[in-house]
Amino acid sequence: MDEILVKSTIDGSEEPSLLWLPDGPGPHPLVVGLHTWSFDRFNQVEHLLARCQARGWGLLLPEARGANLTSNPRAAQAGGSPLARRDVLDAITAVRAGGRVDLRRIWLLGGSGGGHLSLLVAADAPQLFAAVSSWVPITDLAAWHGENPHYAPHIAACCGGAPGASPAVEREYRERSPLFRVDDLLQARLAVHHGRDDASVPWTHTWRLAQAMAAAGARRFYHEIFDGGHDIGYDRALGWFGGAGGGTGLTR
């Protein structure tokens, strides 16, 4: 894969992504793959590159300000921040500008921390993606802070402190939690999956989101609690993208 640098339209920083496109002018479908909570843009290469190449699809892997960890000096810019979300969208815009991407078949895939980010990016730009596949995502960062002591310090590093530390910190938790973006997510074609035995992110995260989506009258939303743990179903997601679920986009 090639590394590309894209200038952020928020703070002007040069942010890296990895990109692979098939030979030829296209237009080619594009999978946007998001890394998991503790890793960076290289995290999904082994899972997605060969699968996309076999299908003749492009693959874009944004950095999104890096790992959501205390060891990341830019942790406050990661963790689903507006900067991280905009980096994903800026990278897509840059790749689209080359004219080789099928604008009707741009798909978004993420699991765990990438599932969390996929929901936030989908809420920011629901019309951009033909389909969004989110696996074992965190939907409420404040709840997760109390549920998983191992990740609590890292969540706090992203959000500026523990839940309740200040009104500003509370805003960070809420604005980075997809559970509070239901009205925006209603506009996306979205599938959310969670393992009932997930020991890292409780399945109740997607259950609560599903209840809120149903109450709001969602019509293009699929929710599944599957037999498994903290797992990402890459083949199922890509199969859905290539089938009826992800074959037509909304962007012209």
PAZAPA-4460 file (N, C-alpha, C; in steps of 0.05 Angstrom, whole numbers, plus 32768, in hexadecimal, padded with zeros to 4 digits):
% residues 252
    n_x    n_y    n_z   ca_x   ca_y   ca_z    c_x    c_y    c_z   seq   type   mol
   8011   7FE8   8000   8000   8000   8000   8011   8019   8000     1      M     A
   8007   802E   7FF5   8016   8047   7FF4   800D   8059   800C     2      D     A
   801F   8068   8017   8018   807B   802B   8012   8096   801E     3      E     A
   7FFC   80A2   8026   7FF5   80BD   801C   7FF3   80CF   8034     4      I     A
   7FF8   80E9   8030   7FF5   80FD   8044   7FE0   8110   803B     5      L     A
   7FCD   8116   804D   7FB6   8127   8046   7FB5   813D   805B     6      V     A
   7FB2   8156   8052   7FB1   816D   8064   7F95   816D   8071     7      K     A
   7F95   816F   808C   7F7C   8171   809A   7F6E   818C   8094     8      S     A
   7F54   818B   808F   7F45   81A3   8089   7F3D   81B1   80A3     9      T     A
   7F45   81A5   80BA   7F3F   81B3   80D4   7F58   81C1   80DE    10      I     A
   7F6F   81B3   80E1   7F86   81BF   80ED   7F9E   81C1   80DA    11      D     A
   7F9B   81B8   80C1   7FB0   81BB   80AE   7FC7   81A8   80B0    12      G     A
   7FC6   8195   80C2   7FDC   8181   80C6   7FDC   816D   80AF    13      S     A
   7FF3   8162   80A8   7FF5   814E   8094   7FF1   8133   80A1    14      E     A
   7FDC   8124   8099   7FD5   810C   80A7   7FD7   80F4   8093    15      E     A
   7FE3   80DE   809D   7FE8   80C7   808B   7FD1   80B4   8089    16      P     A
   7FCF   80A7   8072   7FBD   8090   806D   7FCC   807D   805B    17      S     A
   7FC3   8064   805A   7FCD   8050   8047   7FB8   804C   8032    18      L     A
   7FC1   804A   8019   7FAE   8048   8002   7FB8   8032   7FEF    19      L     A
   7FA5   8022   7FE6   7FA9   8010   7FD0   7F92   8012   7FBD    20      W     A
   7F97   8016   7FA3   7F82   8016   7F8F   7F8A   8002   7F79    21      L     A
   7F77   7FF4   7F6D   7F7D   7FE2   7F57   7F88   7FF2   7F3F    22      P     A
   7F96   7FE3   7F2E   7F9F   7FF0   7F15   7F88   7FF8   7F04    23      D     A
   7F8C   800B   7EF3   7F78   8013   7EE0   7F69   802C   7EEA    24      G     A
   7F5B   8039   7ED8   7F4E   8053   7EDF   7F36   8050   7EF1    25      P     A
   7F2A   8038   7EF2   7F12   8034   7F03   7EF9   803F   7EF5    26      G     A
   7EE5   8048   7F05   7EE7   804C   7F22   7EE6   8032   7F32    27      P     A
   7EF4   8032   7F49   7EF6   801A   7F59   7EE6   801F   7F73    28      H     A
   7ED8   800A   7F7D   7ECD   800C   7F98   7EE4   8010   7FAC    29      P     A
   7EDD   801D   7FC3   7EF1   8023   7FD7   7EE7   801B   7FF3    30      L     A
   7EF7   800B   8000   7EF2   8004   801C   7F03   8017   802E    31      V     A
   7EF7   8024   8040   7F05   8035   8054   7F06   8025   806E    32      V     A
   7F1E   801C   8076   7F21   800B   808D   7F2D   801B   80A4    33      G     A
   7F21   8018   80BC   7F2A   8028   80D3   7F38   8015   80E7    34      L     A
   7F4E   801F   80F2   7F5D   800F   8105   7F4F   800C   8120    35      H     A
   7F58   7FF8   812F   7F4C   7FF3   8149   7F57   8007   815E    36      T     A
   7F4D   8005   8176   7F51   8019   818B   7F6F   801E   8190    37      W     A
   7F7F   8009   8192   7F9A   800B   819C   7FAF   800C   8186    38      S     A
   7FA7   800F   816D   7FBB   800C   8157   7FB9   8024   8144    39      F     A
   7FC7   8021   812D   7FC8   8037   811A   7FC0   802D   80FF    40      D     A
   7FC6   803C   80EA   7FBC   8037   80CF   7FC6   801C   80C4    41      R     A
   7FDB   8011   80CE   7FE6   7FF7   80C4   7FD6   7FDF   80CF    42      F     A
   7FC5   7FE4   80E2   7FB7   7FCF   80F1   7FA6   7FBD   80DF    43      N     A
   7F9A   7FC8   80CA   7F87   7FB9   80BA   7F92   7FAF   80A0    44      Q     A
   7FAC   7FB4   809B   7FB8   7FAB   8081   7FB5   7F8D   807D    45      V     A
   7FBD   7F7D   8091   7FBC   7F60   808E   7FA0   7F55   808C    46      E     A
   7F8C   7F63   8097   7F71   7F5A   8097   7F62   7F61   807D    47      H     A
   7F69   7F79   8072   7F58   7F83   805C   7F66   7F85   8041    48      L     A
   7F80   7F87   8040   7F8D   7F8C   8026   7F88   7F75   8012    49      L     A
   7F8F   7F5D   801A   7F8C   7F47   8007   7F6E   7F43   8000    50      A     A
   7F5D   7F46   8013   7F40   7F43   800E   7F36   7F57   7FF9    51      R     A
   7F3F   7F70   7FFC   7F37   7F85   7FE8   7F44   7F80   7FCD    52      C     A
   7F5D   7F78   7FCD   7F6B   7F73   7FB4   7F5D   7F5D   7FA4    53      Q     A
   7F55   7F48   7FB2   7F47   7F31   7FA5   7F2D   7F3A   7F98    54      A     A
   7F20   7F4F   7FA3   7F07   7F58   7F99   7F0A   7F6F   7F85    55      R     A
   7F23   7F79   7F82   7F27   7F90   7F70   7F1D   7FAA   7F7C    56      G     A
   7F1D   7FAC   7F96   7F14   7FC4   7FA4   7F2C   7FD3   7FAF    57      W     A
   7F2A   7FED   7FB0   7F3E   7FFE   7FBD   7F3C   7FFC   7FDB    58      G     A
   7F51   8003   7FE9   7F52   8003   8006   7F60   801C   8010    59      L     A
   7F52   802A   8023   7F5D   8042   8030   7F5E   803D   804E    60      L     A
   7F75   8041   805A   7F78   803D   8077   7F82   8057   8084    61      L     A
   7F70   8067   808E   7F78   8081   809B   7F85   807D   80B6    62      P     A
   7F97   808F   80BD   7FA4   808E   80D7   7F91   8099   80ED    63      E     A
   7F82   80AD   80E7   7F6F   80B9   80FB   7F7C   80C0   8115    64      A     A
   7F93   80CC   8114   7FA2   80D6   812B   7FAE   80BF   813C    65      R     A
   7FAD   80A7   8133   7FBC   8091   8140   7FAC   8082   8156    66      G     A
   7FBC   8073   8166   7FB0   8062   817A   7FA2   8073   8190    67      A     A
   7F8D   8068   819B   7F7E   8076   81B1   7F8A   806E   81CC    68      N     A
   7FA3   8075   81D0   7FB2   806B   81E8   7FC0   8082   81F5    69      L     A
   7FC6   807E   820F   7FD6   8092   821E   7FF2   8096   8211    70      T     A
   7FFC   8082   8204   8017   8083   81F8   8017   8095   81DF    71      S     A
   8000   809B   81D4   7FFE   80AD   81BC   7FFE   80CA   81C6    72      N     A
   8012   80DA   81BF   8013   80F6   81C8   7FFC   8106   81BD    73      P     A
   7FEE   80FB   81A8   7FD7   8109   819D   7FBD   80FB   81A4    74      R     A
   7FBC   80EE   81BC   7FA5   80DE   81C3   7F8C   80EF   81C3    75      A     A
   7F8D   8108   81CC   7F76   8119   81CD   7F6B   811F   81B1    76      A     A
   7F7C   811C   819C   7F73   8120   8181   7F69   8106   8174    77      Q     A
   7F6D   80F0   8182   7F64   80D6   8179   7F49   80D0   8186    78      A     A
   7F42   80B6   8188   7F2B   80AF   8198   7F10   80BA   818E    79      G     A
   7F0E   80BC   8173   7EF4   80C6   8169   7EF1   80E4   816A    80      G     A
   7F06   80F3   816D   7F04   8110   816E   7EFC   811B   8153    81      S     A
   7EF3   8134   8152   7EED   8140   8138   7F04   8140   8125    82      P     A
   7F1D   8143   812F   7F34   8142   811E   7F38   8126   8112    83      L     A
   7F35   8111   8122   7F38   80F6   8118   7F23   80F0   8103    84      A     A
   7F0A   80F8   8108   7EF5   80F3   80F5   7EF9   8101   80DB    85      R     A
   7F02   811A   80DD   7F07   812A   80C5   7F1E   811F   80B5    86      R     A
   7F32   8113   80C3   7F48   8107   80B4   7F3E   80F1   80A2    87      D     A
   7F2B   80E1   80AB   7F20   80CB   809B   7F12   80D7   8083    88      V     A
   7F02   80EB   8087   7EF3   80F8   8071   7F06   8107   805E    89      L     A
   7F1A   8114   8069   7F2D   8122   8057   7F3C   810E   8045    90      D     A
   7F44   80F7   8051   7F52   80E3   8041   7F40   80D8   802A    91      A     A
   7F27   80D4   8030   7F14   80CA   801B   7F12   80E0   8006    92      I     A
   7F0F   80F9   800D   7F0D   810E   7FFA   7F25   810F   7FE8    93      T     A
   7F3D   810C   7FF3   7F56   810C   7FE3   7F57   80F5   7FD0    94      A     A
   7F4F   80DE   7FD8   7F50   80C6   7FC7   7F3B   80C9   7FB1    95      V     A
   7F24   80D3   7FB8   7F0F   80D7   7FA4   7F17   80EA   7F8E    96      R     A
   7F28   80FD   7F95   7F2F   8112   7F82   7F3E   8107   7F6A    97      A     A
   7F4A   80F0   7F6C   7F58   80E4   7F56   7F47   80D9   7F40    98      G     A
   7F2D   80D7   7F45   7F1A   80CD   7F31   7F19   80AF   7F2D    99      G     A
   7F27   80A0   7F3E   7F29   8083   7F3B   7F17   8074   7F4F   100      R     A
   7F08   8082   7F5F   7EF7   8076   7F73   7EDA   8077   7F6B   101      V     A
   7ECC   8061   7F6E   7EAF   8060   7F68   7EA0   806E   7F7F   102      D     A
   7E95   8085   7F79   7E89   8095   7F8F   7E70   8088   7F99   103      L     A
   7E65   8075   7F8B   7E4D   8067   7F94   7E54   804F   7FA5   104      R     A
   7E6D   8048   7FA7   7E75   8030   7FB6   7E8D   8036   7FC7   105      R     A
   7E89   8047   7FDB   7E9D   804D   7FF0   7E91   8041   8009   106      I     A
   7EA0   802E   8015   7E96   801F   802C   7EA8   8024   8044   107      W     A
   7E9D   8024   805C   7EAB   802A   8075   7EAA   8012   8087   108      L     A
   7EC1   8009   8091   7EC2   7FF1   80A2   7ED5   7FF6   80BA   109      L     A
   7ECB   7FEF   80D1   7EDC   7FF2   80E9   7ED2   7FDF   80FF   110      G     A
   7EE5   7FD7   8110   7EDE   7FC6   8127   7EEB   7FD0   8140   111      G     A
   7EDE   7FCC   8157   7EE8   7FD5   8171   7EEB   7FF3   8170   112      S     A
   7F03   7FFE   8175   7F07   801B   8173   7F01   8025   8157   113      G     A
   7F07   8014   8143   7EFF   801C   8128   7EE1   801B   8123   114      G     A
   7ED4   8009   8131   7EB6   8009   8130   7EAB   8022   813C   115      G     A
   7EB7   802B   8153   7EAF   8044   815F   7EB2   805B   814C   116      H     A
   7ECA   805C   813F   7ED0   8072   812D   7EBE   8071   8114   117      L     A
   7EB8   8058   810B   7EA7   8055   80F3   7E8C   8061   80F7   118      S     A
   7E81   805E   810F   7E66   8069   8115   7E67   8087   8116   119      L     A
   7E7C   8092   8121   7E7F   80B0   8123   7E83   80BC   8107   120      L     A
   7E93   80AF   80F6   7E98   80B9   80DB   7E7E   80B6   80CB   121      V     A
   7E70   80A0   80CE   7E57   809D   80C0   7E43   80B2   80C8   122      A     A
   7E43   80B9   80E2   7E31   80CE   80EB   7E38   80E9   80E0   123      A     A
   7E52   80EE   80DC   7E5B   8108   80D0   7E54   810A   80B3   124      D     A
   7E56   80F3   80A4   7E52   80F4   8087   7E42   80DC   807E   125      A     A
   7E2A   80D9   8086   7E1A   80C1   8080   7E15   80BD   8062   126      P     A
   7E14   80D3   8053   7E0F   80D0   8036   7E27   80C8   8026   127      Q     A
   7E3E   80C7   8032   7E57   80C1   8023   7E59   80A3   801E   128      L     A
   7E4F   8093   8030   7E55   8076   8030   7E3D   8066   8025   129      F     A
   7E43   8053   8013   7E2E   8041   800A   7E26   802F   8020   130      A     A
   7E38   8028   8032   7E31   8017   8049   7E47   801A   805E   131      A     A
   7E40   8015   8077   7E52   8017   808E   7E4F   7FFD   809E   132      V     A
   7E65   7FF0   80A3   7E65   7FD7   80B3   7E76   7FDB   80CC   133      S     A
   7E69   7FDA   80E3   7E76   7FE0   80FD   7E75   7FC7   810E   134      S     A
   7E8B   7FBE   8118   7E8D   7FA6   8129   7E97   7FAC   8145   135      W     A
   7E8A   7FA1   8158   7E90   7FA3   8175   7E99   7FC0   817D   136      V     A
   7E89   7FD4   8175   7E91   7FEF   817A   7E8B   7FF9   8197   137      P     A
   7E9A   800C   81A0   7E93   801B   81B8   7E7F   8030   81AF   138      I     A
   7E68   8032   81BD   7E55   8047   81B5   7E52   805D   81CB   139      T     A
   7E5C   8057   81E3   7E5A   806A   81F9   7E74   8069   8209   140      D     A
   7E85   807D   8204   7EA0   807D   8211   7E9F   8080   822F   141      L     A
   7E8C   808F   823A   7E8A   8092   8257   7E83   8077   8263   142      A     A
   7E70   8068   8257   7E69   804E   8261   7E81   803B   8260   143      A     A
   7E8F   803C   824A   7EA6   8029   8246   7EBC   802F   825A   144      W     A
   7EC0   8048   8261   7ED4   8050   8275   7ECF   8041   828F   145      H     A
   7EB6   803E   8297   7EAF   8030   82AF   7EAF   8012   82AC   146      G     A
   7EAC   8008   8294   7EAA   7FEB   828F   7EC4   7FDD   828B   147      E     A
   7ED8   7FEB   8281   7EF2   7FDE   827A   7F09   7FEE   8287   148      N     A
   7F12   7FE6   829F   7F27   7FF4   82AD   7F41   7FF5   829D   149      P     A
   7F46   7FE1   828C   7F5F   7FE1   827D   7F60   7FF9   826A   150      H     A
   7F4A   7FFF   825D   7F49   8014   824A   7F42   8030   8255   151      Y     A
   7F39   8030   826F   7F31   804A   827B   7F46   8060   8278   152      A     A
   7F5F   805B   827E   7F73   8071   827C   7F76   807B   825F   153      P     A
   7F73   8069   824C   7F75   8071   8230   7F5D   8081   8227   154      H     A
   7F46   8079   8230   7F2E   8089   822A   7F31   80A5   8236   155      I     A
   7F3A   80A6   824E   7F3E   80C0   825B   7F52   80D2   824D   156      A     A
   7F67   80C5   8242   7F7B   80D4   8233   7F6F   80E0   821A   157      A     A
   7F5D   80D2   820D   7F50   80DD   81F5   7F3C   80F3   81FC   158      C     A
   7F2E   80F0   8212   7F18   8102   8218   7F1F   8119   822C   159      C     A
   7F38   8118   8236   7F41   812E   8248   7F3C   8129   8265   160      G     A
   7F35   8111   826D   7F31   810A   8289   7F1B   80F5   828B   161      G     A
   7F16   80ED   82A4   7F01   80DA   82A9   7EE5   80E6   82A6   162      A     A
   7ED1   80D6   82A1   7EB6   80E1   829F   7EAF   80F1   82B8   163      P     A
   7EA3   8109   82B4   7E9B   811A   82CA   7EB1   812D   82D4   164      G     A
   7EC9   812C   82C8   7EDF   813D   82D1   7ED8   815A   82CE   165      A     A
   7ECA   8161   82B9   7EC2   817D   82B4   7EAD   817E   829F   166      S     A
   7E9F   8194   829C   7E8B   8195   8285   7E98   8192   826A   167      P     A
   7EB1   819C   8267   7EBE   8199   824D   7EC5   817C   8247   168      A     A
   7ECE   816D   825C   7ED3   8151   8258   7EB9   8141   8252   169      V     A
   7EA4   8148   8260   7E8A   813B   825B   7E82   813F   823D   170      E     A
   7E87   8157   8233   7E80   815C   8217   7E91   814A   8204   171      R     A
   7EAA   8147   820B   7EBB   8136   81FB   7EB0   8119   81FA   172      E     A
   7EA9   810F   8211   7E9E   80F3   8212   7E85   80F1   8201   173      Y     A
   7E73   8104   8204   7E5A   8103   81F5   7E5E   8106   81D7   174      R     A
   7E6F   811A   81CF   7E72   811F   81B3   7E82   8109   81A5   175      E     A
   7E90   80F8   81B4   7E9F   80E2   81A8   7E90   80C7   81AB   176      R     A
   7E77   80C8   81B3   7E68   80AF   81B8   7E52   80AD   81A4   177      S     A
   7E53   8098   8192   7E3F   8096   817D   7E22   8093   8187   178      P     A
   7E1F   808A   81A0   7E04   8087   81AB   7DF4   80A1   81AA   179      L     A
   7E02   80B7   81AA   7DF5   80D1   81AA   7DF4   80DD   818E   180      F     A
   7DF9   80CD   8179   7DF8   80D7   815D   7DE3   80C8   814D   181      R     A
   7DCE   80BE   815B   7DBA   80AE   814E   7DAD   80BC   8136   182      V     A
   7DA5   80D5   813A   7D98   80E4   8124   7DA8   80E5   810B   183      D     A
   7DC2   80E7   810D   7DD4   80E7   80F6   7DD7   80CB   80EA   184      D     A
   7DD9   80B7   80FC   7DDD   809B   80F3   7DC4   8091   80E4   185      L     A
   7DAD   809C   80E9   7D95   8093   80DB   7D98   8097   80BD   186      L     A
   7DA9   80A9   80B4   7DAC   80AE   8098   7DC0   809B   808A   187      Q     A
   7DCE   808B   8099   7DE2   8078   808E   7DD6   805D   8089   188      A     A
   7DE2   804D   8077   7DDC   8031   8075   7DF0   8022   8086   189      R     A
   7DE7   8017   809C   7DF9   8010   80B2   7DF3   7FF4   80BC   190      L     A
   7E07   7FE4   80BF   7E05   7FC9   80CC   7E18   7FC9   80E4   191      A     A
   7E0E   7FC1   80FB   7E1E   7FC0   8114   7E1C   7FA4   811F   192      V     A
   7E34   7F99   8127   7E36   7F7E   8130   7E45   7F7D   814B   193      H     A
   7E3C   7F6C   815D   7E4A   7F6A   8176   7E49   7F4D   8181   194      H     A
   7E60   7F43   818B   7E61   7F29   8197   7E56   7F29   81B3   195      G     A
   7E44   7F15   81B9   7E38   7F15   81D3   7E4C   7F0F   81E9   196      R     A
   7E63   7F03   81E2   7E78   7EFD   81F6   7E8F   7F10   81F5   197      D     A
   7E8B   7F27   81EA   7EA0   7F3C   81E8   7EA9   7F44   8205   198      D     A
   7EC2   7F3E   820B   7ECD   7F45   8226   7EDA   7F60   8226   199      A     A
   7EDC   7F6D   8210   7EE9   7F88   820E   7ED5   7F9E   820D   200      S     A
   7EC2   7F9C   81FC   7EAC   7FB0   81F9   7E91   7FA1   81FC   201      V     A
   7E83   7FA5   8212   7E6A   7F96   8215   7E56   7F9A   81FE   202      P     A
   7E48   7F84   81F8   7E35   7F85   81E2   7E1F   7F99   81E7   203      W     A
   7E1B   7FA2   8200   7E06   7FB6   8206   7E0C   7FD0   81F7   204      T     A
   7E24   7FD5   81EF   7E2A   7FEE   81E0   7E1A   7FEF   81C6   205      H     A
   7E1A   7FD9   81B7   7E0A   7FDA   819E   7DED   7FD5   81A3   206      T     A
   7DE6   7FC7   81B9   7DCA   7FC3   81C0   7DBD   7FDE   81C6   207      W     A
   7DCA   7FEE   81D5   7DBF   8009   81DC   7DBC   801A   81C2   208      R     A
   7DD0   8018   81B1   7DCE   8027   8198   7DB7   801D   8187   209      L     A
   7DB4   8003   8186   7D9E   7FF7   8176   7D83   8000   8181   210      A     A
   7D80   8000   819B   7D67   8009   81A7   7D61   8026   81A0   211      Q     A
   7D76   8037   81A1   7D72   8053   819A   7D6B   8057   817D   212      A     A
   7D79   8047   816C   7D73   8049   814F   7D56   8040   8149   213      M     A
   7D4E   802A   8156   7D33   8020   8151   7D1E   8035   815B   214      A     A
   7D23   8041   8172   7D10   8055   817C   7D0E   806D   816A   215      A     A
   7D24   8072   815B   7D24   8089   8149   7D19   8082   812D   216      A     A
   7D12   8069   8129   7D06   8061   8110   7D1A   8059   80FA   217      G     A
   7D31   804F   8102   7D45   8048   80EE   7D3B   8033   80DA   218      A     A
   7D41   8038   80C0   7D38   8026   80AB   7D4F   8019   809C   219      R     A
   7D67   8023   809F   7D7E   8017   8091   7D93   800F   80A5   220      R     A
   7D8A   8002   80BA   7D9C   7FFB   80D0   7D99   7FDD   80D7   221      F     A
   7DAF   7FCF   80D8   7DAF   7FB2   80DF   7DC0   7FAF   80F8   222      Y     A
   7DB6   7F9F   810B   7DC4   7F9B   8124   7DC5   7F7D   8129   223      H     A
   7DDC   7F73   8131   7DDF   7F57   8137   7DF0   7F53   8150   224      E     A
   7DE6   7F41   8162   7DF6   7F37   8177   7DFD   7F1A   816F   225      I     A
   7E17   7F15   816A   7E1F   7EFB   8160   7E2D   7EEB   8175   226      F     A
   7E2F   7ED1   8171   7E3D   7EBF   8183   7E5B   7EC3   817E   227      D     A
   7E68   7ED0   8191   7E84   7ED6   818E   7E8D   7EEB   81A1   228      G     A
   7EA6   7EF4   819E   7EB0   7F08   81B0   7EB7   7F22   81A3   229      G     A
   7ECE   7F2C   81A8   7ED7   7F46   819D   7EE3   7F42   8181   230      H     A
   7ED1   7F3C   816E   7ED9   7F33   8154   7ED0   7F45   813E   231      D     A
   7EDF   7F46   8128   7ED7   7F55   8110   7ED3   7F42   80F9   232      I     A
   7EBB   7F42   80ED   7EB5   7F30   80D7   7EBC   7F3C   80BC   233      G     A
   7ED5   7F3B   80B5   7EDE   7F48   809C   7ED0   7F3D   8084   234      Y     A
   7ECE   7F23   8081   7EC2   7F17   8069   7EA4   7F1D   8068   235      D     A
   7E97   7F1D   807F   7E7B   7F24   807F   7E76   7F41   8077   236      R     A
   7E87   7F52   8081   7E84   7F6F   807A   7E89   7F73   805D   237      A     A
   7E9E   7F68   8052   7EA4   7F6C   8036   7E8F   7F5F   8024   238      L     A
   7E85   7F48   802D   7E70   7F3B   801E   7E57   7F4C   801D   239      G     A
   7E51   7F59   8032   7E3A   7F6B   8033   7E3E   7F83   8021   240      W     A
   7E56   7F8E   8022   7E5D   7FA5   8010   7E59   7F9D   7FF3   241      F     A
   7E62   7F86   7FEB   7E60   7F7E   7FD0   7E45   7F74   7FC7   242      G     A
   7E33   7F70   7FDA   7E18   7F67   7FD3   7E04   7F7D   7FD4   243      G     A
   7DEB   7F76   7FDA   7DD5   7F89   7FD9   7DD8   7F9F   7FEE   244      A     A
   7DE5   7F98   8004   7DE7   7FAB   801A   7DF8   7FC3   8014   245      G     A
   7E0C   7FC0   8002   7E1F   7FD5   7FFF   7E24   7FDD   7FE2   246      G     A
   7E12   7FD6   7FD0   7E17   7FD9   7FB4   7E11   7FF4   7FA8   247      G     A
   7E02   8004   7FB6   7DFB   801F   7FAC   7E00   8034   7FC0   248      T     A
   7E0C   8049   7FB8   7E12   805F   7FCB   7DFF   8076   7FC7   249      G     A
   7E02   8089   7FD8   7DF1   80A1   7FD7   7DFF   80B9   7FCC   250      L     A
   7E19   80B8   7FCA   7E29   80CE   7FC0   7E29   80CE   7FA2   251      T     A
   7E26   80E5   7F96   7E27   80E7   7F79   7E42   80F3   7F71   252      R     A
***
